[in-house]
Amino acid sequence: MMILQPIGRTFLQFVGTLGRLALFSGAALSHIVRPPFYARVILRQMIEIGYLSMPIVGLTALFTGMVLALQSYTGFARFSAEGAIANVVVLSMTRELGPVLGGLMVAGRIGAAMAAEIGTMRVTEQIDALETLSTNPLKYLVAPRLLAGLTMLPLLVFVADIIGVFGGYLVSIYKLGFNPANYLQNTWDFLQLQDVISGLVKASVFGFIVTLMGCYHGYHSAGGAQGVGSATTNAVVSASILILCFDYILTEMFFAR
């Protein structure tokens, strides 16, 4: 029994954390659709998550598309299949690399910031002050961030897809010597609406995960500055792991035959 106790304790802690996270998510989602709505807070979070994250997501997508085209050429040249580079770039960016890399970049930037901000408010008793003023912390702090994550990350990923495909185009035309008209035609012919939609759905789920992890860990932080630091680390790590896990689940749902 002494050997099994640590295993059982860990399992019970894991189940308890899942339960608390589920209750937290349900309460926060309910506040998204119930008034009052803090329009100014929602707009500020949309700007923070969407507009201010565009440079890092755009640069990531640009160099990802460029590297993808270069590496695809290196591999396909062995089989005289260089014409498939346009297809690989657009498919990889819209289905996988755009949503996943965009989600991971936003998790590193926004998830950590949210956990630090809300965690600081928790340890300095600002959240308790909101409750004293009859303001629901979930309504004021969590719901606007979740709504902004759900709506803004798909827009970010859509722009990142375009930038990534453009990066592949630049490398293919100006370094590998492809014909511009043929490259664009292959890209357009191979692109399907389902590929774009699946990537945007993934981005919306990833945006919810990133904001949820940032808010959850920050909201439940304790122990002063050290607790805020731990909450920030846990928010980024848990969001990154969940993004990769849900990426497989959503891919299975969309493309499994």
Phi and psi in degrees as GROMACS dihedral restraints (atoms count N, CA, C in turn):
[ dihedral_restraints ]
;  ai    aj    ak    al  type     phi  dphi    fc
    3     4     5     6     1   -63.2    20    10
    4     5     6     7     1   -32.3    20    10
    6     7     8     9     1   -71.5    20    10
    7     8     9    10     1   -36.9    20    10
    9    10    11    12     1   -79.8    20    10
   10    11    12    13     1   -19.2    20    10
   12    13    14    15     1   -60.0    20    10
   13    14    15    16     1   -47.0    20    10
   15    16    17    18     1   -61.3    20    10
   16    17    18    19     1   -37.3    20    10
   18    19    20    21     1   -65.1    20    10
   19    20    21    22     1   -45.9    20    10
   21    22    23    24     1   -65.0    20    10
   22    23    24    25     1   -38.7    20    10
   24    25    26    27     1   -63.7    20    10
   25    26    27    28     1   -43.3    20    10
   27    28    29    30     1   -64.1    20    10
   28    29    30    31     1   -41.3    20    10
   30    31    32    33     1   -64.8    20    10
   31    32    33    34     1   -42.6    20    10
   33    34    35    36     1   -65.6    20    10
   34    35    36    37     1   -38.4    20    10
   36    37    38    39     1   -63.8    20    10
   37    38    39    40     1   -39.5    20    10
   39    40    41    42     1   -64.4    20    10
   40    41    42    43     1   -45.5    20    10
   42    43    44    45     1   -64.5    20    10
   43    44    45    46     1   -40.1    20    10
   45    46    47    48     1   -62.5    20    10
   46    47    48    49     1   -40.7    20    10
   48    49    50    51     1   -65.1    20    10
   49    50    51    52     1   -41.1    20    10
   51    52    53    54     1   -61.4    20    10
   52    53    54    55     1   -40.6    20    10
   54    55    56    57     1   -64.4    20    10
   55    56    57    58     1   -44.9    20    10
   57    58    59    60     1   -63.8    20    10
   58    59    60    61     1   -39.3    20    10
   60    61    62    63     1   -66.0    20    10
   61    62    63    64     1   -40.0    20    10
   63    64    65    66     1   -64.4    20    10
   64    65    66    67     1   -43.8    20    10
   66    67    68    69     1   -64.4    20    10
   67    68    69    70     1   -41.2    20    10
   69    70    71    72     1   -62.8    20    10
   70    71    72    73     1   -43.7    20    10
   72    73    74    75     1   -64.2    20    10
   73    74    75    76     1   -45.2    20    10
   75    76    77    78     1   -62.0    20    10
   76    77    78    79     1   -42.8    20    10
   78    79    80    81     1   -65.5    20    10
   79    80    81    82     1   -41.6    20    10
   81    82    83    84     1   -66.8    20    10
   82    83    84    85     1   -41.8    20    10
   84    85    86    87     1   -64.6    20    10
   85    86    87    88     1   -35.8    20    10
   87    88    89    90     1   -64.6    20    10
   88    89    90    91     1   -32.0    20    10
   90    91    92    93     1   -76.0    20    10
   91    92    93    94     1   -19.0    20    10
   93    94    95    96     1   -65.2    20    10
   94    95    96    97     1   -36.9    20    10
   96    97    98    99     1   -99.6    20    10
   97    98    99   100     1    -1.5    20    10
   99   100   101   102     1  -110.8    20    10
  100   101   102   103     1   135.4    20    10
  102   103   104   105     1   -69.3    20    10
  103   104   105   106     1   162.2    20    10
  105   106   107   108     1   -78.7    20    10
  106   107   108   109     1   159.6    20    10
  108   109   110   111     1  -114.4    20    10
  109   110   111   112     1   129.6    20    10
  111   112   113   114     1   -94.5    20    10
  112   113   114   115     1    86.2    20    10
  114   115   116   117     1   -61.3    20    10
  115   116   117   118     1   -39.8    20    10
  117   118   119   120     1   -66.0    20    10
  118   119   120   121     1   -39.9    20    10
  120   121   122   123     1   -66.3    20    10
  121   122   123   124     1   -42.5    20    10
  123   124   125   126     1   -61.9    20    10
  124   125   126   127     1   -44.7    20    10
  126   127   128   129     1   -63.4    20    10
  127   128   129   130     1   -40.6    20    10
  129   130   131   132     1   -63.4    20    10
  130   131   132   133     1   -40.1    20    10
  132   133   134   135     1   -69.5    20    10
  133   134   135   136     1   -34.6    20    10
  135   136   137   138     1   -64.4    20    10
  136   137   138   139     1   -40.7    20    10
  138   139   140   141     1   -65.7    20    10
  139   140   141   142     1   -41.9    20    10
  141   142   143   144     1   -64.7    20    10
  142   143   144   145     1   -45.0    20    10
  144   145   146   147     1   -79.1    20    10
  145   146   147   148     1   -41.5    20    10
  147   148   149   150     1   -88.1    20    10
  148   149   150   151     1   -69.0    20    10
  150   151   152   153     1   -63.6    20    10
  151   152   153   154     1   -46.7    20    10
  153   154   155   156     1   -76.2    20    10
  154   155   156   157     1   -14.7    20    10
  156   157   158   159     1   -91.0    20    10
  157   158   159   160     1    -6.7    20    10
  159   160   161   162     1   -61.1    20    10
  160   161   162   163     1   -43.0    20    10
  162   163   164   165     1   -58.5    20    10
  163   164   165   166     1   -47.0    20    10
  165   166   167   168     1   -71.1    20    10
  166   167   168   169     1   -38.0    20    10
  168   169   170   171     1   -69.2    20    10
  169   170   171   172     1   -40.3    20    10
  171   172   173   174     1   -64.5    20    10
  172   173   174   175     1   -43.9    20    10
  174   175   176   177     1   -64.0    20    10
  175   176   177   178     1   -41.4    20    10
  177   178   179   180     1   -60.8    20    10
  178   179   180   181     1   -45.3    20    10
  180   181   182   183     1   -66.2    20    10
  181   182   183   184     1   -40.2    20    10
  183   184   185   186     1   -60.8    20    10
  184   185   186   187     1   -51.9    20    10
  186   187   188   189     1   -72.7    20    10
  187   188   189   190     1   -27.1    20    10
  189   190   191   192     1   -65.3    20    10
  190   191   192   193     1   -45.7    20    10
  192   193   194   195     1   -62.8    20    10
  193   194   195   196     1   -38.4    20    10
  195   196   197   198     1   -66.4    20    10
  196   197   198   199     1   -46.5    20    10
  198   199   200   201     1   -65.6    20    10
  199   200   201   202     1   -38.7    20    10
  201   202   203   204     1   -62.2    20    10
  202   203   204   205     1   -42.8    20    10
  204   205   206   207     1   -64.8    20    10
  205   206   207   208     1   -41.8    20    10
  207   208   209   210     1   -66.2    20    10
  208   209   210   211     1   -45.4    20    10
  210   211   212   213     1   -68.7    20    10
  211   212   213   214     1   -36.6    20    10
  213   214   215   216     1   -63.7    20    10
  214   215   216   217     1   -39.4    20    10
  216   217   218   219     1   -63.5    20    10
  217   218   219   220     1   -41.1    20    10
  219   220   221   222     1   -60.3    20    10
  220   221   222   223     1   -39.8    20    10
  222   223   224   225     1   -79.6    20    10
  223   224   225   226     1   -43.7    20    10
  225   226   227   228     1   -72.2    20    10
  226   227   228   229     1   -23.5    20    10
  228   229   230   231     1   -63.7    20    10
  229   230   231   232     1   -25.1    20    10
  231   232   233   234     1   -69.1    20    10
  232   233   234   235     1   -22.8    20    10
  234   235   236   237     1  -115.8    20    10
  235   236   237   238     1    12.4    20    10
  237   238   239   240     1    55.9    20    10
  238   239   240   241     1    42.0    20    10
  240   241   242   243     1  -120.4    20    10
  241   242   243   244     1    37.3    20    10
  243   244   245   246     1   -62.9    20    10
  244   245   246   247     1   -24.3    20    10
  246   247   248   249     1   -65.5    20    10
  247   248   249   250     1   -14.7    20    10
  249   250   251   252     1   -87.2    20    10
  250   251   252   253     1     0.8    20    10
  252   253   254   255     1   -62.3    20    10
  253   254   255   256     1   -44.0    20    10
  255   256   257   258     1   -59.3    20    10
  256   257   258   259     1   -40.2    20    10
  258   259   260   261     1   -65.2    20    10
  259   260   261   262     1   -42.7    20    10
  261   262   263   264     1   -66.0    20    10
  262   263   264   265     1   -41.5    20    10
  264   265   266   267     1   -64.1    20    10
  265   266   267   268     1   -49.6    20    10
  267   268   269   270     1   -69.0    20    10
  268   269   270   271     1   -37.2    20    10
  270   271   272   273     1   -68.3    20    10
  271   272   273   274     1   -44.5    20    10
  273   274   275   276     1   -66.4    20    10
  274   275   276   277     1   -40.8    20    10
  276   277   278   279     1   -68.8    20    10
  277   278   279   280     1   -45.9    20    10
  279   280   281   282     1   -74.4    20    10
  280   281   282   283     1   -37.6    20    10
  282   283   284   285     1   -82.1    20    10
  283   284   285   286     1   -44.7    20    10
  285   286   287   288     1  -123.7    20    10
  286   287   288   289     1   -62.4    20    10
  288   289   290   291     1   -65.9    20    10
  289   290   291   292     1   -38.2    20    10
  291   292   293   294     1   -60.3    20    10
  292   293   294   295     1   -57.5    20    10
  294   295   296   297     1   -63.2    20    10
  295   296   297   298     1   -44.8    20    10
  297   298   299   300     1   -68.9    20    10
  298   299   300   301     1   -51.0    20    10
  300   301   302   303     1   -66.8    20    10
  301   302   303   304     1   -36.7    20    10
  303   304   305   306     1   -62.1    20    10
  304   305   306   307     1   -43.4    20    10
  306   307   308   309     1   -63.9    20    10
  307   308   309   310     1   -41.1    20    10
  309   310   311   312     1   -67.8    20    10
  310   311   312   313     1   -39.1    20    10
  312   313   314   315     1   -65.4    20    10
  313   314   315   316     1   -42.8    20    10
  315   316   317   318     1   -68.0    20    10
  316   317   318   319     1   -34.7    20    10
  318   319   320   321     1   -62.6    20    10
  319   320   321   322     1   -42.2    20    10
  321   322   323   324     1   -68.0    20    10
  322   323   324   325     1   -32.2    20    10
  324   325   326   327     1   -91.0    20    10
  325   326   327   328     1   -52.3    20    10
  327   328   329   330     1   -87.0    20    10
  328   329   330   331     1   -42.5    20    10
  330   331   332   333     1   -59.5    20    10
  331   332   333   334     1   -44.0    20    10
  333   334   335   336     1   -65.9    20    10
  334   335   336   337     1   -41.2    20    10
  336   337   338   339     1   -64.7    20    10
  337   338   339   340     1   -41.5    20    10
  339   340   341   342     1   -64.4    20    10
  340   341   342   343     1   -45.4    20    10
  342   343   344   345     1   -62.2    20    10
  343   344   345   346     1   -41.6    20    10
  345   346   347   348     1   -66.9    20    10
  346   347   348   349     1   -42.6    20    10
  348   349   350   351     1   -66.4    20    10
  349   350   351   352     1   -50.9    20    10
  351   352   353   354     1   -70.7    20    10
  352   353   354   355     1   -35.3    20    10
  354   355   356   357     1   -62.5    20    10
  355   356   357   358     1   -40.9    20    10
  357   358   359   360     1   -64.4    20    10
  358   359   360   361     1   -39.2    20    10
  360   361   362   363     1   -64.3    20    10
  361   362   363   364     1   -34.8    20    10
  363   364   365   366     1   -68.9    20    10
  364   365   366   367     1   -49.1    20    10
  366   367   368   369     1   -74.0    20    10
  367   368   369   370     1   -22.3    20    10
  369   370   371   372     1   -94.8    20    10
  370   371   372   373     1     9.6    20    10
  372   373   374   375     1    65.3    20    10
  373   374   375   376     1    22.3    20    10
  375   376   377   378     1   -71.1    20    10
  376   377   378   379     1   -32.7    20    10
  378   379   380   381     1   -66.0    20    10
  379   380   381   382     1   -39.6    20    10
  381   382   383   384     1   -62.6    20    10
  382   383   384   385     1   -35.3    20    10
  384   385   386   387     1   -66.1    20    10
  385   386   387   388     1   -37.0    20    10
  387   388   389   390     1   -61.6    20    10
  388   389   390   391     1   -42.6    20    10
  390   391   392   393     1   -63.7    20    10
  391   392   393   394     1   -37.0    20    10
  393   394   395   396     1   -63.0    20    10
  394   395   396   397     1   -33.3    20    10
  396   397   398   399     1   -87.0    20    10
  397   398   399   400     1    13.5    20    10
  399   400   401   402     1    63.6    20    10
  400   401   402   403     1    32.3    20    10
  402   403   404   405     1  -111.0    20    10
  403   404   405   406     1   122.5    20    10
  405   406   407   408     1   -71.3    20    10
  406   407   408   409     1   120.2    20    10
  408   409   410   411     1   -61.5    20    10
  409   410   411   412     1   -36.4    20    10
  411   412   413   414     1   -65.3    20    10
  412   413   414   415     1   -38.6    20    10
  414   415   416   417     1   -68.3    20    10
  415   416   417   418     1   -40.0    20    10
  417   418   419   420     1   -88.1    20    10
  418   419   420   421     1   -35.9    20    10
  420   421   422   423     1  -102.0    20    10
  421   422   423   424     1   -40.6    20    10
  423   424   425   426     1   -93.9    20    10
  424   425   426   427     1   -49.9    20    10
  426   427   428   429     1   -58.1    20    10
  427   428   429   430     1   -45.3    20    10
  429   430   431   432     1   -60.5    20    10
  430   431   432   433     1   -36.5    20    10
  432   433   434   435     1   -69.4    20    10
  433   434   435   436     1   -41.4    20    10
  435   436   437   438     1   -63.4    20    10
  436   437   438   439     1   -43.6    20    10
  438   439   440   441     1   -63.6    20    10
  439   440   441   442     1   -41.4    20    10
  441   442   443   444     1   -65.2    20    10
  442   443   444   445     1   -40.4    20    10
  444   445   446   447     1   -64.9    20    10
  445   446   447   448     1   -40.0    20    10
  447   448   449   450     1   -64.4    20    10
  448   449   450   451     1   -34.6    20    10
  450   451   452   453     1   -96.7    20    10
  451   452   453   454     1   -32.4    20    10
  453   454   455   456     1   -88.4    20    10
  454   455   456   457     1   -33.2    20    10
  456   457   458   459     1   -65.0    20    10
  457   458   459   460     1   -38.7    20    10
  459   460   461   462     1   -59.0    20    10
  460   461   462   463     1   -38.2    20    10
  462   463   464   465     1   -65.2    20    10
  463   464   465   466     1   -41.1    20    10
  465   466   467   468     1   -60.0    20    10
  466   467   468   469     1   -44.8    20    10
  468   469   470   471     1   -68.2    20    10
  469   470   471   472     1   -36.5    20    10
  471   472   473   474     1   -60.6    20    10
  472   473   474   475     1   -45.5    20    10
  474   475   476   477     1   -65.8    20    10
  475   476   477   478     1   -39.0    20    10
  477   478   479   480     1   -63.8    20    10
  478   479   480   481     1   -36.2    20    10
  480   481   482   483     1   -60.9    20    10
  481   482   483   484     1   -45.2    20    10
  483   484   485   486     1   -63.4    20    10
  484   485   486   487     1   -44.5    20    10
  486   487   488   489     1   -65.6    20    10
  487   488   489   490     1   -40.9    20    10
  489   490   491   492     1   -63.9    20    10
  490   491   492   493     1   -43.4    20    10
  492   493   494   495     1   -64.4    20    10
  493   494   495   496     1   -37.3    20    10
  495   496   497   498     1   -64.7    20    10
  496   497   498   499     1   -37.8    20    10
  498   499   500   501     1   -62.3    20    10
  499   500   501   502     1   -43.0    20    10
  501   502   503   504     1   -62.7    20    10
  502   503   504   505     1   -36.1    20    10
  504   505   506   507     1   -64.2    20    10
  505   506   507   508     1   -43.9    20    10
  507   508   509   510     1   -59.5    20    10
  508   509   510   511     1   -47.9    20    10
  510   511   512   513     1   -65.7    20    10
  511   512   513   514     1   -42.7    20    10
  513   514   515   516     1   -65.8    20    10
  514   515   516   517     1   -37.7    20    10
  516   517   518   519     1   -83.0    20    10
  517   518   519   520     1   -48.8    20    10
  519   520   521   522     1   -92.8    20    10
  520   521   522   523     1   -14.4    20    10
  522   523   524   525     1  -113.8    20    10
  523   524   525   526     1   -41.7    20    10
  525   526   527   528     1   -93.8    20    10
  526   527   528   529     1    -9.7    20    10
  528   529   530   531     1    79.0    20    10
  529   530   531   532     1    27.6    20    10
  531   532   533   534     1   -74.9    20    10
  532   533   534   535     1   157.2    20    10
  534   535   536   537     1   -77.4    20    10
  535   536   537   538     1   124.8    20    10
  537   538   539   540     1   -58.6    20    10
  538   539   540   541     1   -44.2    20    10
  540   541   542   543     1   -64.6    20    10
  541   542   543   544     1   -42.8    20    10
  543   544   545   546     1   -66.5    20    10
  544   545   546   547     1   -39.5    20    10
  546   547   548   549     1   -63.4    20    10
  547   548   549   550     1   -46.9    20    10
  549   550   551   552     1   -65.4    20    10
  550   551   552   553     1   -37.6    20    10
  552   553   554   555     1   -66.5    20    10
  553   554   555   556     1   -41.7    20    10
  555   556   557   558     1   -63.3    20    10
  556   557   558   559     1   -39.8    20    10
  558   559   560   561     1   -62.5    20    10
  559   560   561   562     1   -47.1    20    10
  561   562   563   564     1   -67.6    20    10
  562   563   564   565     1   -39.8    20    10
  564   565   566   567     1   -67.3    20    10
  565   566   567   568     1   -34.6    20    10
  567   568   569   570     1   -85.2    20    10
  568   569   570   571     1   -24.1    20    10
  570   571   572   573     1   -69.9    20    10
  571   572   573   574     1   132.4    20    10
  573   574   575   576     1  -120.0    20    10
  574   575   576   577     1   152.5    20    10
  576   577   578   579     1   -62.5    20    10
  577   578   579   580     1   -35.0    20    10
  579   580   581   582     1   -62.0    20    10
  580   581   582   583     1   -35.3    20    10
  582   583   584   585     1   -63.3    20    10
  583   584   585   586     1   -44.4    20    10
  585   586   587   588     1   -67.8    20    10
  586   587   588   589     1   -44.7    20    10
  588   589   590   591     1   -63.6    20    10
  589   590   591   592     1   -43.0    20    10
  591   592   593   594     1   -61.1    20    10
  592   593   594   595     1   -40.1    20    10
  594   595   596   597     1   -66.0    20    10
  595   596   597   598     1   -38.0    20    10
  597   598   599   600     1   -71.8    20    10
  598   599   600   601     1   -36.0    20    10
  600   601   602   603     1   -64.1    20    10
  601   602   603   604     1   -43.7    20    10
  603   604   605   606     1   -58.4    20    10
  604   605   606   607     1   -43.5    20    10
  606   607   608   609     1   -61.8    20    10
  607   608   609   610     1   -39.5    20    10
  609   610   611   612     1   -64.4    20    10
  610   611   612   613     1   -42.7    20    10
  612   613   614   615     1   -64.4    20    10
  613   614   615   616     1   -43.3    20    10
  615   616   617   618     1   -64.3    20    10
  616   617   618   619     1   -37.8    20    10
  618   619   620   621     1   -62.8    20    10
  619   620   621   622     1   -39.3    20    10
  621   622   623   624     1   -65.3    20    10
  622   623   624   625     1   -41.2    20    10
  624   625   626   627     1   -64.1    20    10
  625   626   627   628     1   -45.8    20    10
  627   628   629   630     1   -61.3    20    10
  628   629   630   631     1   -49.5    20    10
  630   631   632   633     1   -68.8    20    10
  631   632   633   634     1   -36.7    20    10
  633   634   635   636     1   -64.0    20    10
  634   635   636   637     1   -45.0    20    10
  636   637   638   639     1   -65.6    20    10
  637   638   639   640     1   -40.7    20    10
  639   640   641   642     1   -62.7    20    10
  640   641   642   643     1   -44.8    20    10
  642   643   644   645     1   -70.0    20    10
  643   644   645   646     1   -41.7    20    10
  645   646   647   648     1   -64.2    20    10
  646   647   648   649     1   -50.7    20    10
  648   649   650   651     1   -68.2    20    10
  649   650   651   652     1   -35.9    20    10
  651   652   653   654     1   -68.4    20    10
  652   653   654   655     1   -39.5    20    10
  654   655   656   657     1   -66.3    20    10
  655   656   657   658     1   -33.0    20    10
  657   658   659   660     1  -104.0    20    10
  658   659   660   661     1    17.5    20    10
  660   661   662   663     1   -74.9    20    10
  661   662   663   664     1   154.2    20    10
  663   664   665   666     1  -157.2    20    10
  664   665   666   667     1   160.5    20    10
  666   667   668   669     1    96.6    20    10
  667   668   669   670     1    23.1    20    10
  669   670   671   672     1    74.8    20    10
  670   671   672   673     1  -149.3    20    10
  672   673   674   675     1   -62.4    20    10
  673   674   675   676     1   -37.0    20    10
  675   676   677   678     1   -65.1    20    10
  676   677   678   679     1   -38.6    20    10
  678   679   680   681     1   -66.1    20    10
  679   680   681   682     1   -38.2    20    10
  681   682   683   684     1   -65.1    20    10
  682   683   684   685     1   -40.5    20    10
  684   685   686   687     1   -63.0    20    10
  685   686   687   688     1   -42.1    20    10
  687   688   689   690     1   -64.7    20    10
  688   689   690   691     1   -40.5    20    10
  690   691   692   693     1   -62.5    20    10
  691   692   693   694     1   -40.1    20    10
  693   694   695   696     1   -63.6    20    10
  694   695   696   697     1   -46.1    20    10
  696   697   698   699     1   -62.7    20    10
  697   698   699   700     1   -45.7    20    10
  699   700   701   702     1   -63.4    20    10
  700   701   702   703     1   -35.9    20    10
  702   703   704   705     1   -63.8    20    10
  703   704   705   706     1   -45.5    20    10
  705   706   707   708     1   -69.2    20    10
  706   707   708   709     1   -44.1    20    10
  708   709   710   711     1   -65.7    20    10
  709   710   711   712     1   -47.7    20    10
  711   712   713   714     1   -65.8    20    10
  712   713   714   715     1   -39.7    20    10
  714   715   716   717     1   -64.3    20    10
  715   716   717   718     1   -41.9    20    10
  717   718   719   720     1   -63.8    20    10
  718   719   720   721     1   -43.5    20    10
  720   721   722   723     1   -65.6    20    10
  721   722   723   724     1   -43.9    20    10
  723   724   725   726     1   -65.9    20    10
  724   725   726   727     1   -34.5    20    10
  726   727   728   729     1   -60.9    20    10
  727   728   729   730     1   -44.8    20    10
  729   730   731   732     1   -67.7    20    10
  730   731   732   733     1   -38.5    20    10
  732   733   734   735     1   -65.3    20    10
  733   734   735   736     1   -48.6    20    10
  735   736   737   738     1   -71.6    20    10
  736   737   738   739     1   -21.9    20    10
  738   739   740   741     1   -62.3    20    10
  739   740   741   742     1   -43.8    20    10
  741   742   743   744     1   -66.2    20    10
  742   743   744   745     1   -43.5    20    10
  744   745   746   747     1   -61.2    20    10
  745   746   747   748     1   -45.6    20    10
  747   748   749   750     1   -69.5    20    10
  748   749   750   751     1   -36.3    20    10
  750   751   752   753     1   -63.4    20    10
  751   752   753   754     1   -39.9    20    10
  753   754   755   756     1   -62.5    20    10
  754   755   756   757     1   -39.2    20    10
  756   757   758   759     1   -68.7    20    10
  757   758   759   760     1   -39.3    20    10
  759   760   761   762     1   -82.2    20    10
  760   761   762   763     1   -39.6    20    10
  762   763   764   765     1  -120.1    20    10
  763   764   765   766     1    -2.5    20    10
  765   766   767   768     1   -69.4    20    10
  766   767   768   769     1   139.7    20    10
